[in-house]
Amino acid sequence: MNAARRSTLGTIALLLTAISVLGAAALLIGDLVGAAGFADEESSTLAGTSWLSFSLGGILALLTGIAAWLLGRNRGRSGDIQAGKIAVGWFVLTVLIFAVQALS
């Protein structure tokens, strides 16, 4: 078996990370163009869906990424280790971005 091959868990971690990234991109673009529900108190389905994708995708990516990283280390699968690092890195990056934004 190829050690670089990624398991289903690693693939799921990357998929959840991608969903979170797309949600964050939609939130950023919606805020930049001033779409209803993104920058004001008004709510919109797109803004709610984007926020849910970003936040829930990020949390689930963190959990599956940690599991993929640890299992990849135990089983010698570099693909799972890389997937785990990407998922955990995305979560850490978003926490840092929100911390800097909250301090501004």
URTABEL-V326189 format. One record per residue. N is the residue number from 1. RES is the residue in three letters. SS is DSSP state (2 for helix, 1 for strand, 0 for the rest). PSI is psi in degrees with one decimal (none if undefined). Layout:
# URTABEL-V326189
n=N res=RES ss=SS psi=PSI
n=N res=RES ss=SS psi=PSI
This chain:
# URTABEL-V326189
n=1 res=MET ss=0 psi=140.1
n=2 res=ASN ss=0 psi=126.5
n=3 res=ALA ss=0 psi=-23.4
n=4 res=ALA ss=0 psi=-8.1
n=5 res=ARG ss=0 psi=143.0
n=6 res=ARG ss=0 psi=135.8
n=7 res=SER ss=0 psi=175.4
n=8 res=THR ss=2 psi=-38.7
n=9 res=LEU ss=2 psi=-42.5
n=10 res=GLY ss=2 psi=-39.2
n=11 res=THR ss=2 psi=-41.1
n=12 res=ILE ss=2 psi=-40.4
n=13 res=ALA ss=2 psi=-43.2
n=14 res=LEU ss=2 psi=-37.9
n=15 res=LEU ss=2 psi=-44.6
n=16 res=LEU ss=2 psi=-35.5
n=17 res=THR ss=2 psi=-43.7
n=18 res=ALA ss=2 psi=-39.9
n=19 res=ILE ss=2 psi=-42.3
n=20 res=SER ss=2 psi=-41.6
n=21 res=VAL ss=2 psi=-43.3
n=22 res=LEU ss=2 psi=-39.2
n=23 res=GLY ss=2 psi=-42.5
n=24 res=ALA ss=2 psi=-40.3
n=25 res=ALA ss=2 psi=-41.7
n=26 res=ALA ss=2 psi=-39.6
n=27 res=LEU ss=2 psi=-43.1
n=28 res=LEU ss=2 psi=-46.7
n=29 res=ILE ss=2 psi=-43.4
n=30 res=GLY ss=2 psi=-38.2
n=31 res=ASP ss=2 psi=-41.0
n=32 res=LEU ss=2 psi=-37.5
n=33 res=VAL ss=2 psi=-4.8
n=34 res=GLY ss=0 psi=31.9
n=35 res=ALA ss=0 psi=148.9
n=36 res=ALA ss=0 psi=133.5
n=37 res=GLY ss=0 psi=-10.6
n=38 res=PHE ss=0 psi=-44.8
n=39 res=ALA ss=0 psi=-10.4
n=40 res=ASP ss=0 psi=-174.0
n=41 res=GLU ss=0 psi=-13.0
n=42 res=GLU ss=0 psi=147.5
n=43 res=SER ss=0 psi=150.2
n=44 res=SER ss=0 psi=155.4
n=45 res=THR ss=2 psi=-41.0
n=46 res=LEU ss=2 psi=-42.8
n=47 res=ALA ss=2 psi=-41.5
n=48 res=GLY ss=2 psi=-42.2
n=49 res=THR ss=2 psi=-40.2
n=50 res=SER ss=2 psi=-44.1
n=51 res=TRP ss=2 psi=-43.1
n=52 res=LEU ss=2 psi=-43.3
n=53 res=SER ss=2 psi=-44.1
n=54 res=PHE ss=2 psi=-52.2
n=55 res=SER ss=2 psi=-50.6
n=56 res=LEU ss=2 psi=-40.2
n=57 res=GLY ss=2 psi=-39.7
n=58 res=GLY ss=2 psi=-43.5
n=59 res=ILE ss=2 psi=-45.0
n=60 res=LEU ss=2 psi=-34.2
n=61 res=ALA ss=2 psi=-39.3
n=62 res=LEU ss=2 psi=-48.8
n=63 res=LEU ss=2 psi=-47.6
n=64 res=THR ss=2 psi=-31.3
n=65 res=GLY ss=2 psi=-42.3
n=66 res=ILE ss=2 psi=-44.9
n=67 res=ALA ss=2 psi=-44.0
n=68 res=ALA ss=2 psi=-39.9
n=69 res=TRP ss=2 psi=-48.8
n=70 res=LEU ss=2 psi=-44.7
n=71 res=LEU ss=2 psi=-35.8
n=72 res=GLY ss=2 psi=-38.2
n=73 res=ARG ss=2 psi=-42.0
n=74 res=ASN ss=2 psi=-35.2
n=75 res=ARG ss=2 psi=-2.1
n=76 res=GLY ss=0 psi=34.1
n=77 res=ARG ss=0 psi=105.5
n=78 res=SER ss=2 psi=-27.9
n=79 res=GLY ss=2 psi=-39.6
n=80 res=ASP ss=2 psi=-37.6
n=81 res=ILE ss=2 psi=-44.6
n=82 res=GLN ss=2 psi=-42.6
n=83 res=ALA ss=2 psi=-42.1
n=84 res=GLY ss=2 psi=-41.8
n=85 res=LYS ss=2 psi=-38.9
n=86 res=ILE ss=2 psi=-45.8
n=87 res=ALA ss=2 psi=-46.5
n=88 res=VAL ss=2 psi=-39.6
n=89 res=GLY ss=2 psi=-41.0
n=90 res=TRP ss=2 psi=-42.9
n=91 res=PHE ss=2 psi=-45.2
n=92 res=VAL ss=2 psi=-42.1
n=93 res=LEU ss=2 psi=-44.1
n=94 res=THR ss=2 psi=-37.1
n=95 res=VAL ss=2 psi=-42.6
n=96 res=LEU ss=2 psi=-41.5
n=97 res=ILE ss=2 psi=-45.0
n=98 res=PHE ss=2 psi=-34.3
n=99 res=ALA ss=2 psi=-43.9
n=100 res=VAL ss=2 psi=-41.3
n=101 res=GLN ss=2 psi=-37.6
n=102 res=ALA ss=2 psi=-30.1
n=103 res=LEU ss=2 psi=-16.5
n=104 res=SER ss=0 psi=none
